[in-house]
């Protein structure tokens, strides 16, 4: 992907990445607005593998060598109405404090949108929060229903 700092790569995690996923979970507060909050904490090894093996879970990481510098977690939600078969819920995204404002968040969104285009998923929703609203609006999301941000692919 273009626009990333040298040596940074983005990839989607699978069940074989359970250890990396749990390592990230033990330090994910460093990717949050307020790093003084407690990290989420790791799942059991089997729990992490099961989470990443779930076909409704999409989890990308941005890595610089063996260092995780960003992540994006989405959930595929099947629709019950006519139209596209599914939509995404963007559950969480973070970039490590030392790596912000270098294009990593935008590149993670691009990886998600590339997956969406290949999977015929045309809409992504993200609950709005005061910290990230500006980033999402600059990334092409619009507000819908007051507290929700949405982006539609064409």
C-alpha positions as CSV (number, residue, x, y, z in Angstrom):
1,X,0.0,0.0,0.0
2,X,1.2,3.4,-0.8
3,X,1.4,6.2,1.8
4,X,2.6,3.9,4.6
5,X,5.9,4.5,6.4
6,X,8.8,2.4,5.1
7,X,8.7,-1.1,6.4
8,X,5.0,-1.1,7.5
9,X,2.8,-3.8,6.1
10,X,-0.9,-4.6,6.6
11,X,-2.4,-8.1,6.8
12,X,-5.5,-9.9,8.0
13,X,-5.1,-12.1,11.0
14,X,-6.2,-15.7,11.0
15,X,-6.4,-18.4,13.7
16,X,-2.7,-19.1,13.4
17,X,-2.1,-15.6,14.7
18,X,-3.7,-16.2,18.1
19,X,-0.5,-15.5,20.0
20,X,0.0,-12.2,18.2
21,X,-3.6,-11.3,18.8
22,X,-3.3,-12.0,22.5
23,X,0.0,-10.0,22.7
24,X,-1.8,-7.0,21.2
25,X,-4.7,-7.4,23.6
26,X,-2.3,-7.1,26.6
27,X,-1.1,-3.7,25.3
28,X,-4.0,-2.4,23.3
29,X,-4.4,0.6,25.7
30,X,-1.3,2.1,23.8
31,X,-3.5,2.3,20.7
32,X,-6.4,4.0,22.5
33,X,-7.2,7.7,23.0
34,X,-6.2,7.4,26.7
35,X,-3.3,5.0,27.2
36,X,-3.8,5.1,31.0
37,X,-6.9,2.9,30.7
38,X,-6.3,-0.8,31.4
39,X,-5.6,-3.0,28.4
40,X,-8.4,-5.4,27.2
41,X,-6.5,-8.5,28.3
42,X,-5.9,-11.7,26.4
43,X,-8.3,-14.5,25.6
44,X,-7.3,-18.1,26.3
45,X,-5.2,-19.5,23.4
46,X,-8.2,-21.5,22.2
47,X,-10.5,-18.5,22.6
48,X,-8.2,-16.3,20.5
49,X,-8.0,-19.0,17.8
50,X,-11.8,-19.4,17.8
51,X,-12.3,-15.6,17.6
52,X,-10.0,-15.3,14.6
53,X,-11.4,-18.4,12.9
54,X,-15.0,-16.9,13.1
55,X,-15.9,-16.0,9.5
56,X,-17.8,-13.0,10.8
57,X,-14.7,-11.5,12.4
58,X,-12.3,-9.4,10.3
59,X,-9.1,-8.3,12.1
60,X,-6.2,-6.5,10.3
61,X,-2.9,-5.4,11.8
62,X,-0.3,-3.0,10.6
63,X,3.2,-4.2,11.4
64,X,6.6,-2.8,11.3
65,X,8.8,-6.0,11.5
66,X,7.6,-7.8,14.5
67,X,6.0,-4.7,16.1
68,X,2.2,-4.2,15.7
69,X,1.7,-0.5,15.1
70,X,-2.1,-0.5,14.3
71,X,-5.2,-2.6,14.1
72,X,-8.7,-2.6,12.8
73,X,-11.5,-5.0,13.9
74,X,-14.8,-5.4,12.0
75,X,-17.7,-7.7,12.3
76,X,-19.7,-8.9,9.2
77,X,-23.4,-8.6,9.8
78,X,-25.8,-10.4,7.5
79,X,-28.8,-8.3,6.5
80,X,-32.4,-9.5,6.9
81,X,-33.7,-7.1,4.2
82,X,-33.4,-7.1,0.4
83,X,-30.3,-5.7,-1.1
84,X,-26.6,-6.5,-0.4
85,X,-26.2,-9.7,1.7
86,X,-24.2,-8.1,4.5
87,X,-22.7,-5.0,6.0
88,X,-19.8,-4.3,8.2
89,X,-19.7,-3.0,11.7
90,X,-16.3,-1.4,12.4
91,X,-15.9,-2.2,16.1
92,X,-12.5,-0.8,16.9
93,X,-9.4,0.7,15.3
94,X,-6.3,2.0,16.8
95,X,-2.8,3.2,15.9
96,X,0.0,3.0,18.5
97,X,0.8,6.4,20.1
98,X,4.3,6.5,18.5
99,X,3.0,5.8,15.0
100,X,0.0,8.2,14.6
101,X,-0.5,10.6,11.8
102,X,1.6,8.6,9.4
103,X,-1.1,7.1,7.2
104,X,-1.5,3.8,9.1
105,X,-5.2,4.4,10.0
106,X,-6.0,5.3,6.4
107,X,-4.2,2.3,5.1
108,X,-6.1,0.0,7.5
109,X,-9.4,1.5,6.2
110,X,-8.2,0.9,2.7
111,X,-7.5,-2.8,3.5
112,X,-11.0,-3.1,4.9
113,X,-12.5,-1.4,1.8
114,X,-10.5,-3.7,-0.5
115,X,-12.0,-6.7,1.3
116,X,-15.5,-5.1,1.1
117,X,-15.2,-4.7,-2.7
118,X,-14.1,-8.3,-3.2
119,X,-16.9,-9.6,-0.9
120,X,-19.7,-7.4,-2.4
121,X,-20.2,-5.7,1.0
122,X,-21.2,-2.1,0.2
123,X,-21.7,-0.5,3.6
124,X,-19.7,-0.1,6.8
125,X,-21.0,1.4,10.0
126,X,-19.1,2.7,13.0
127,X,-20.4,4.0,16.3
128,X,-19.3,7.6,16.5
129,X,-17.1,8.8,19.3
130,X,-15.7,12.3,19.9
131,X,-12.1,11.2,19.5
132,X,-12.3,9.6,16.0
133,X,-15.2,11.5,14.3
134,X,-12.9,13.9,12.5
135,X,-10.7,11.0,11.2
136,X,-13.8,9.1,9.9
137,X,-15.3,12.2,8.3
138,X,-12.0,12.9,6.5
139,X,-12.0,9.3,5.3
140,X,-15.4,9.6,3.5
141,X,-17.8,8.6,6.3
142,X,-21.0,10.6,6.9
143,X,-23.2,10.9,9.9
144,X,-26.4,8.9,9.9
145,X,-28.9,8.7,12.7
146,X,-27.0,11.2,14.8
147,X,-24.5,9.0,16.6
148,X,-23.5,6.6,13.8
149,X,-21.0,7.1,11.0
150,X,-21.6,5.2,7.7
151,X,-19.6,4.8,4.5
152,X,-21.0,3.3,1.3
153,X,-18.9,1.9,-1.5
154,X,-20.2,2.4,-5.0
